[in-house]
Amino acid sequence: MNAKNTSRKAASRISQLIIWLLLLTGLIIFSVPFLFMITNSFEKFSFVLPYPPKLFPTKLDFSAYQHILNIPIFTTAVMNSVINTIVTVIFAVFISTLSAYGFAKINFPGREMIFKIYIFTLMMPAFLNIIPQFVTLRNIRLPGFEEGLVGTRVGLILIYVATGICGHTFFLRNFFRSLPDALGESVIMDGGGHPTIFFKIILPLSKPALGTMTIFAIQGIWEEYFTAKVLVGAKEKMITLPLLLQRLNGQHATRWEWVFAASIITLIPIVILFIFAQKKMVVGGLIEGSIKE
């Protein structure tokens, strides 16, 4: 008996050691590009990437960061990215939450069929939708936008919200379905309705899930390039941080230290967001999501 227990413990330790070695190998592999980018952001006047690659800087030169921060259009790009992200996330999360509640807790004709259509749209590549989106925005005539919504912030945010709703709804619907139906039934027995269930029961219990979804939504909008390039890329005042990164790639030569410094500056807000939010929101969401009826 003791021999069996000893062999099981040994096998468990070996399996854990193998898992840790695999994780460590993955960490090293995925860290190399970031180390390369950070190191070369401190290089001075580099048109050509160094060979062999250097993973650690020999000297810290902040001139690339000073150059990026002093570009006049940099402030415009930051402001546009911040505004687009905040407004999009607010509308996308609110609409997705209502939609997910309807699909999870309300029985209505065609519910499953409509939800399958939602899922189908998630499988459509973004570049296939860009032409219909462009034509739709061009034909929308609103007061103040007589020439359509192409090239406007309103049009870009509308596309961001519309494209994000399906994925967010799918994520939240699964979480809402894990919450006990008895909670809603008790509210109905007390004379309440779906607004009471939604605002006083579902939303308070769904804070971790909403937080997790919000993080992913912020990351998606903050780093979005393709749609912004097509819809507002030609307008200088509408430039975003991903579009600014693309402009730093010169037609004939590229100052790589500028590109890497701008990339790191762009990543900093997302990294800070994950550091402060992942433990309470992501892990908490998984824990509370495990509570089922």
Secondary structure as UniProt FT lines:
FT   HELIX           2..41
FT   HELIX           63..70
FT   HELIX           72..105
FT   TURN            109..110
FT   HELIX           111..122
FT   HELIX           126..139
FT   TURN            143..144
FT   TURN            146..147
FT   TURN            150..151
FT   HELIX           153..178
FT   HELIX           181..189
FT   TURN            190..191
FT   HELIX           194..196
FT   HELIX           197..202
FT   HELIX           203..205
FT   HELIX           207..222
FT   HELIX           226..232
FT   TURN            233..234
FT   HELIX           236..238
FT   HELIX           241..247
FT   HELIX           256..277
FT   HELIX           278..283
FT   HELIX           284..289
//
